[in-house]
Amino acid sequence: MYSKEVMDHFTRPRNVGYLEHPSVAVQYGDPACGDCLLVFLQIEQGIIRDMKYKVLGCAAAIATASITSEMVIGRTLEQAMELTEKQVADALGGLPPQKMHCSNLAVGALKAALRVYLAGGEQSPAAIVSESGHDANHPPGNDL
């Protein structure tokens, strides 16, 4: 069912964890399936220097978060905003059709974090956003 790349990123996820002093931290969830992603970005001079995350979800959600982190570290904010769900799925050797929403979760979380960062500059607060990327008016917690 899953490609070799998906299984590799699922069993050995890259960049998992927290950043002590992130430029932005966003919790992002998919109410349809219950998956949730907490993303931390370290941004310096318009470049994503580091991305860490904690994920609650299936193998595909874990794998897409892992590959997304690898794909954006070192990219400019503009390049990261151009990342698509298809590019993430392709980098993993494809995803089953019923798991494509998992790549949407990783890319959606990344783009939500970038929107929060760009809205607040260097002073960006942590935020919890819904699947659509809108502020859920809920303070960040230790949900993950």
N, C-alpha and C positions, 0 to 999 in steps of 0.2 A: 504494500500500500504506500509506504513512504520511500523516497529515494535514499541513496547512500548518504548524500549530503544532509538531508533532514535528520537522519538517524545520528550522524556525527555531531551536528549542532545540538541535538536533543540530549545525547549522552555526555557530551563535553561542551556545554555552553560557554561561550566566550564573553568576557566583560561583565559577568554577573557581580552584583554588589551595590554598594553605596559610594557616593562621593561625599567626603566630609564637608567641603565648601563648594557646592555646585553653583554654577551661574543661574541655573533654573532646575526645578524639580516638579514633575507633573505626574499625577495619577490619572490613568486613562482606562476606561473599561468598556466592554461590549456587553450590554444588558441581555442580548439575545442568547449568548452562550455562557456568560458568567466569567469569562476570562478577564484578567485585570493586569495592567502593566504600570509599574512605577519607574519613571525614567529620570535620570540625572544627567545633565549635560554640563561640561566645563567648556566654556567658550572664551577664546582670547583673540582679540584683533580680527573678529569675523570668521574665525576658524574653530570648528569643533575639535578640541584637543583631546577630549575623553567623553565617553558615554558609558554609564553603568545603568543597570536596571535590575529590578526584582519582578518576577512574573508569576502569576497564578494562572495556570492554564494547561492545556493539552500539549502533546509533543510538538505539534505544529506551531503553537503559540511560543513555546520556548525556543524552537529552532529559528523562527522568524525574528524574534527579539535578538537572538545571538548574531545572526547574519546581518541584520540591520545595523547593529552596533559596529560591526567590522566595516560595513560599507560607508559609514558616515564619519568615522574618526579620520581627521585630516582634511575633510572637505570644508568648503566655505558654507556659510549659511544658505546662500542661494543654491548651491549644488545639492545640499541636503534637502531643501524644499522641493527640488525637482525629482527626488526619488519616488518611484511608483511601486505600487503593490506588485505589479507584474515583474518589475526588475528584481524585487526581493524573492518572489516565487521562482523566477528563472535561475537566480543565483543558487537556489536550493535544489535545482534539478526538477522543479515542478512540485505542485501540491495537488492532492486530490481535490476535485471541484467543491466538495462539501467542506474543505478546510481553507479555501481561499480567503475567507473572512479573517483568518488568523494573520495573514500578511497585511490585511487592512488594519488590524489592531496595532502592529508594530509601527507601520508607517504613519498611522493616525496619531499614535502617541508621540512619535518624533515631531511631527508637524505641529501638534498642539503645544509641545514644549517650546518649539521655535517661535510660535505665535506669541506665547506668554513672554518669552525672552524679548522679542522685538517690541512688544508693547510696553515693556518696562525698562528696557536697556539694561545696564549693569546692575540695576537695583531690582531685578525681576524677583517677584515673590514666588513661593511654591504655590501650586494650584492643583485643584482636583477638577478635572473636566470630564464631561460625558462623552459618549461615543461620537457625538457630532462636533465635539471640540468646544462646546460652550461651557463657561464656568458654572459649576454645580452649586456655587455658594455654600460650600462646605469646607471648613478648614482642613488642611492636610493632617492625617493621622498616621498611625503605625499599622495600617491595614494589612500590609504585606510583610 
